[in-house]
Amino acid sequence: MDERRRSTAEGVGLAAARERLADHLAPVDRTETLPVSTAVGRTLAAPVAARRPVPGFDQAVRDGFAVRAADTEGATERDPAALAVGSELDADTAVRVDAGRPLPEGADAVVGHEAVATVGTEPDLKTVDGGELTVTDPVEPGDGVRSTGADVAVDEEVLAAGDRIGPSDPGLCTAVGRTRVEVRQRPAVGIVPVGGALVGGDPGEGEVVETDGTTVAEFVEATGGKVVLRDPVEPDPYALRPAVERDLTKDLLVTVGGTGGGESDRIVDAIAELGDVLADGVALDPAGTTTLSVVRERPVVSIPGDPVAAFVATTRFVAPAVARLADREPPEPRTVGAELADSIESDRGVESVVPVELDGGGEDDGGSGGEGATPIASPVADEPLSTLARADGWVAVAADRERAAAGETVSVERWEATV
């Protein structure tokens, strides 16, 4: 192994490595204006203020009769107020109105059906103009009415800068007359797979389908980034350098593969010629050969090409970096408690992340056992790709420990809920 390449145990500690990378990350301040219907999940760059009130008119909040409150003053069951039912409101009249509809001119209250009685021989005089009803309970001005702007007044701020637009917000914005909003642009992330014989389509003899870049891309998109996934690049200095330089226009560059100690693992050498290496190896197993760099003020994260190691490096470095660029909280997995079936060994000073299968436990735990049962977490045998498909979660052994013992209750990370 090249002497420059440190072992996992000698790599930069996870927290220190993240801090070094964070020093070169700042939230993207570019903005764009989008239809609010397409902006769900985006972060507002400017507040949204109402252009019109909600409701836009004095509105009935219950089915009944619009009246002048003064015409019902003093009404009781023994001495009710008699009102004529009409289509226009005059003194001692009432106009039928449904919830959500505008109040007729001159009305200032709505009497509910339960507070009126009909007079006459018709079966339903309440619905017929020219009929008569009696009001047994008086109403005050504003009873049964939502006044103009009661929900939202003109120029009222309904969403603040920095808010993330949720699924219900397009309806709110449309209601107040704001169909377009100014949002922060998503950070652009270039993803460059590196490796000989990698292909993006059907493989020929001796070729391997590139999949790690797709895994990284899913995390980047879920964390608020905009992905440019490149075709695989041969691990040749003459190919690597232009591949890196091409994506220095992005907010973050992620290279996948080519970080090991083999003859074809040259990505770090190519980056070192262009910029500064912040951490050549980290105390993380797997993914100990992850390298962090900065080239022409652009942060670069180079992660291993092994599927499991790439997954771990993505959760520990790539996703948090994208979240910082997008000015979001870093992603966190859903976690469940489980009993460890077998011991997990680790080097002190190294965070070890192990894929596990869950057996038993309630549905909420992702297991197949009875409700409330504690699932059993069994380490998954390492295979090139199927490990990711078979893993129900991930157990991390902290850097200050050397093992997690069989029978120990551990926290299982479940990242599929995040992406």
C-alpha positions in Angstrom: 0.0 0.0 0.0 1.1 3.5 -0.8 2.7 5.0 2.3 0.6 8.1 1.7 -2.6 6.1 2.3 -3.3 5.8 6.0 -5.1 2.8 7.5 -8.6 3.3 8.9 -7.3 3.5 12.4 -4.9 6.2 11.5 -7.4 8.3 9.6 -8.8 11.6 10.7 -11.5 11.2 13.4 -15.1 11.5 12.1 -16.0 14.7 14.0 -12.7 16.4 13.0 -13.1 15.4 9.3 -16.6 16.8 9.3 -15.5 20.0 10.8 -12.7 20.4 8.2 -15.3 19.9 5.4 -17.8 22.2 7.1 -15.3 25.0 7.0 -15.7 25.0 3.2 -19.5 24.7 3.1 -21.9 27.6 3.2 -25.6 27.7 2.3 -26.3 28.5 -1.3 -27.6 32.0 -1.7 -28.7 31.9 -5.3 -32.5 32.2 -5.8 -35.1 31.5 -8.4 -38.8 32.2 -8.8 -41.0 29.2 -9.2 -44.7 28.4 -9.4 -45.7 27.6 -5.9 -47.2 24.3 -7.1 -43.7 23.0 -8.0 -41.9 24.5 -5.0 -42.9 22.0 -2.3 -39.9 21.1 -0.2 -37.9 24.2 -1.3 -36.7 26.9 1.1 -38.1 30.4 0.7 -35.6 33.1 0.0 -38.2 35.9 0.7 -41.3 36.1 2.8 -44.7 35.6 1.2 -47.2 38.3 2.0 -50.9 38.2 1.1 -52.1 40.2 -1.9 -55.7 39.7 -1.0 -57.6 38.9 2.2 -58.9 35.5 3.3 -61.9 35.3 3.3 -62.3 37.9 0.6 -65.8 38.8 1.8 -68.0 38.6 5.0 -68.7 34.9 5.0 -71.3 32.7 6.7 -69.8 30.0 8.9 -73.0 28.0 9.3 -76.1 27.1 7.4 -79.0 29.3 8.3 -80.4 32.8 7.8 -78.6 36.1 7.4 -80.1 38.8 9.5 -79.6 42.1 11.1 -78.7 41.3 14.7 -80.7 44.2 15.9 -83.9 42.5 14.5 -83.4 39.6 16.9 -82.8 41.6 20.0 -84.7 40.4 23.0 -86.0 37.2 21.3 -87.1 34.3 23.5 -89.1 31.2 23.1 -92.1 32.9 24.6 -91.6 36.1 22.7 -89.7 35.2 19.5 -88.7 37.7 16.8 -90.8 37.2 13.6 -88.9 37.6 10.3 -90.0 37.3 6.8 -87.9 35.1 4.5 -86.8 37.0 1.4 -84.1 37.3 -1.3 -83.0 40.7 -0.1 -82.4 42.0 3.4 -84.7 44.6 4.8 -86.0 45.4 8.2 -87.4 42.3 10.0 -86.4 40.0 7.2 -84.0 37.1 6.8 -82.2 35.6 3.8 -81.3 32.0 3.6 -77.5 31.4 3.4 -75.2 28.4 3.3 -71.9 28.1 5.1 -69.1 29.5 3.1 -71.3 31.9 1.1 -71.2 35.7 1.2 -73.5 37.6 3.5 -76.1 39.6 1.7 -75.7 43.4 1.9 -76.9 44.7 5.3 -76.6 41.5 7.2 -74.3 41.3 10.2 -75.1 37.9 11.7 -76.3 34.4 10.8 -79.0 32.6 12.8 -78.6 28.8 12.7 -81.4 26.5 11.8 -81.7 25.2 15.3 -82.7 28.7 16.6 -85.6 29.2 14.2 -89.1 27.9 13.8 -91.4 28.1 10.8 -94.9 29.6 10.7 -97.6 28.6 8.2 -98.9 25.5 6.5 -96.2 24.9 4.0 -93.9 21.9 4.8 -90.7 23.9 4.6 -91.3 27.6 4.7 -87.7 28.2 5.7 -86.6 27.6 2.1 -89.4 29.6 0.4 -89.2 33.3 -0.2 -92.3 34.9 1.3 -92.4 32.5 4.2 -91.9 33.5 7.8 -89.7 32.2 10.5 -89.4 33.0 14.2 -86.1 33.4 16.0 -86.1 32.2 19.6 -82.4 33.0 20.5 -81.1 36.5 19.8 -77.7 36.9 18.0 -75.0 39.6 18.3 -73.3 41.3 15.4 -70.7 38.9 14.0 -72.3 35.7 15.3 -72.0 33.0 12.6 -69.9 35.3 10.5 -66.2 35.2 9.4 -65.4 38.8 8.5 -63.3 39.8 5.5 -59.6 39.1 6.2 -60.4 37.3 9.5 -58.0 34.4 8.5 -55.4 36.5 6.5 -55.3 40.2 6.1 -53.9 42.0 3.1 -50.1 42.3 3.3 -50.0 39.9 6.2 -46.9 37.6 6.1 -48.1 34.0 5.7 -44.7 32.4 5.2 -41.3 33.6 6.3 -38.0 33.6 4.6 -36.2 30.4 5.5 -39.4 28.4 5.8 -39.6 25.1 3.8 -42.7 24.9 1.6 -44.9 22.1 2.8 -47.7 20.2 1.0 -50.4 22.5 2.2 -48.6 25.8 1.5 -49.4 26.0 -2.3 -53.1 26.1 -1.4 -52.4 28.9 1.2 -50.3 30.9 -1.3 -52.9 30.5 -4.1 -55.7 31.7 -1.7 -53.8 34.9 -0.9 -52.9 35.6 -4.5 -49.3 34.4 -4.6 -48.9 31.8 -7.2 -45.1 32.2 -7.6 -42.6 32.3 -4.9 -38.8 33.1 -4.6 -36.9 30.1 -3.3 -33.2 29.3 -2.8 -31.7 27.3 -5.6 -30.9 23.7 -4.7 -27.2 23.1 -4.4 -25.7 21.6 -7.5 -23.8 18.3 -6.8 -21.7 16.7 -9.4 -21.3 12.9 -9.0 -18.4 11.2 -10.9 -18.0 7.4 -10.7 -14.4 6.4 -11.1 -13.2 2.9 -12.1 -12.0 0.8 -14.9 -14.6 -1.3 -16.8 -17.6 0.5 -15.2 -20.6 1.1 -17.5 -23.9 2.8 -17.0 -25.9 0.4 -19.2 -25.8 -3.3 -20.0 -22.3 -4.7 -19.3 -20.2 -6.5 -21.8 -17.7 -9.2 -20.9 -15.5 -8.0 -18.0 -17.6 -4.9 -17.4 -19.4 -3.9 -14.2 -22.6 -1.9 -14.0 -22.0 1.3 -12.0 -24.5 1.5 -9.1 -22.9 3.5 -6.3 -23.4 6.8 -8.1 -27.1 6.1 -8.2 -27.2 5.4 -4.4 -25.4 8.7 -3.7 -27.7 10.6 -6.1 -30.8 9.4 -4.2 -29.4 10.7 -0.9 -28.4 14.0 -2.5 -31.9 14.5 -4.0 -33.6 13.6 -0.7 -31.4 16.0 1.2 -32.2 19.0 -1.1 -29.5 18.8 -3.8 -29.7 18.9 -7.5 -27.7 16.0 -9.1 -25.6 15.8 -12.2 -24.6 12.2 -12.4 -21.7 11.7 -14.9 -20.8 8.7 -16.9 -18.0 6.5 -15.3 -14.4 7.8 -15.8 -11.4 5.6 -16.3 -8.8 5.8 -13.4 -6.3 7.5 -15.7 -4.7 10.8 -14.7 -5.5 12.2 -18.2 -9.2 11.4 -17.7 -9.5 12.2 -14.0 -8.2 15.7 -14.0 -10.6 17.1 -16.7 -13.5 15.1 -15.0 -12.8 16.9 -11.7 -12.3 20.3 -13.4 -15.6 20.0 -15.3 -17.7 19.9 -12.2 -15.9 22.6 -10.2 -18.8 24.8 -11.3 -21.0 22.8 -8.9 -21.4 23.5 -5.2 -20.1 20.1 -4.3 -18.2 17.4 -6.2 -18.5 13.8 -5.1 -16.3 11.2 -6.7 -17.1 7.5 -6.2 -14.3 4.9 -6.4 -10.6 5.1 -6.9 -9.8 5.9 -3.2 -8.0 2.7 -2.2 -4.3 1.7 -2.3 -4.3 -0.1 -5.6 -2.5 0.9 -8.7 -5.7 2.1 -10.3 -6.7 4.1 -7.3 -5.6 7.5 -8.5 -8.4 10.0 -7.7 -6.7 11.5 -4.7 -3.5 12.0 -6.6 -5.4 13.9 -9.3 -7.2 16.0 -6.8 -3.9 16.8 -4.9 -2.5 18.2 -8.1 -5.4 20.6 -8.4 -6.1 21.6 -4.7 -5.7 20.8 -1.1 -6.5 17.5 0.6 -8.2 18.1 3.9 -8.3 14.5 5.1 -6.7 11.5 3.3 -8.6 8.7 5.1 -11.0 8.9 8.0 -11.6 6.8 11.1 -14.6 5.1 9.7 -15.1 1.4 8.9 -16.0 0.7 6.2 -15.2 3.8 4.1 -11.9 4.5 5.8 -10.4 5.6 2.5 -12.8 8.5 2.1 -10.9 11.6 1.2 -12.0 15.2 1.7 -10.5 18.0 -0.4 -11.0 21.5 -1.6 -10.2 22.5 -5.2 -10.5 26.1 -6.3 -12.7 26.8 -3.3 -15.0 23.9 -4.2 -15.4 21.1 -1.7 -14.8 17.6 -2.9 -15.8 14.4 -1.2 -14.1 11.2 -2.6 -15.8 8.0 -1.3 -14.9 4.4 -1.9 -16.5 2.4 -4.7 -17.5 -0.6 -2.6 -21.3 -0.4 -2.3 -21.5 -0.8 1.5 -18.6 1.6 2.1 -20.1 4.1 -0.4 -23.4 3.9 1.5 -21.7 4.6 4.8 -19.6 7.4 3.5 -22.7 9.0 2.0 -24.6 9.0 5.2 -21.7 10.3 7.2 -20.3 12.9 4.8 -22.2 13.5 1.6 -25.7 13.9 2.9 -24.7 16.2 5.8 -22.7 18.3 3.3 -25.6 18.7 1.0 -27.9 19.6 3.9 -25.5 22.4 5.0 -25.4 23.8 1.4 -29.2 23.6 1.3 -29.4 25.3 4.7 -31.3 22.3 6.2 -30.9 20.2 9.3 -28.6 17.2 8.5 -30.6 14.1 7.7 -31.2 11.6 10.6 -32.3 8.0 10.2 -35.3 6.6 11.9 -34.0 4.3 14.7 -35.3 1.2 16.4 -34.0 -0.7 19.4 -32.9 -4.3 18.8 -31.0 -7.1 20.6 -27.7 -7.9 18.9 -27.4 -11.5 17.9 -23.6 -11.6 17.5 -20.8 -9.4 18.7 -19.4 -6.6 16.5 -15.7 -6.0 16.9 -14.2 -2.6 16.2 -10.9 -0.7 16.6 -10.9 1.9 19.3 -10.9 5.3 17.7 -12.9 4.1 14.7 -16.6 4.3 14.2 -17.7 1.0 12.8 -21.0 0.8 10.9 -22.4 -2.7 10.2 -25.4 -3.7 8.2 -27.9 -5.9 10.0 -31.1 -7.9 9.3 -34.0 -7.6 11.8 -35.9 -10.6 12.9 -39.0 -10.5 15.1 -40.4 -7.4 16.8 -43.6 -5.5 16.0 -44.5 -4.0 12.7 -43.2 -0.6 13.8 -39.8 -2.2 14.4 -39.6 -3.6 10.9 -39.7 -7.1 12.2 -42.2 -9.9 11.8 -42.9 -10.8 15.5 -45.6 -9.8 17.8 -46.4 -6.2 18.9 -44.0 -4.9 21.4 -41.4 -7.6 21.0 -37.8 -6.6 20.7 -36.3 -7.5 17.3 -33.1 -9.4 16.9 -30.3 -7.7 14.8 -28.0 -10.0 13.0 -25.0 -8.7 11.0 -25.3 -9.3 7.3 -22.6 -11.2 5.4 -20.7 -8.8 3.2 -21.4 -9.2 -0.5 -20.6 -6.8 -3.3 -24.2 -5.4 -3.8 -26.8 -7.7 -2.2 -25.8 -6.5 1.3 -27.6 -3.2 0.7 -30.8 -5.0 -0.4 -30.7 -7.5 2.5 -29.9 -5.0 5.2 -32.9 -3.8 7.3 -30.7 -1.3 9.1 -27.2 -0.3 10.4 -25.6 -0.6 13.8 -22.8 1.9 14.6 -20.2 1.1 17.2 -18.9 4.4 18.6 -15.2 5.3 18.2 -14.7 5.1 22.0 -15.7 1.4 22.1 -13.9 -1.8 20.9 -17.0 -4.0 20.5 -20.7 -4.3 20.9 -21.5 -7.6 22.6 -24.0 -10.2 21.7 -27.3 -9.7 23.6 -26.6 -6.0 23.9 -29.5 -3.6 23.1 -28.4 -1.4 20.2 -29.9 1.4 18.1 -30.5 0.4 14.5 -30.3 3.1 11.9 -33.0 2.8 9.2 -32.1 5.2 6.4 -34.7 4.0 4.0 -37.2 6.3 5.8 -34.9 9.3 5.0 -34.5 8.7 1.3 
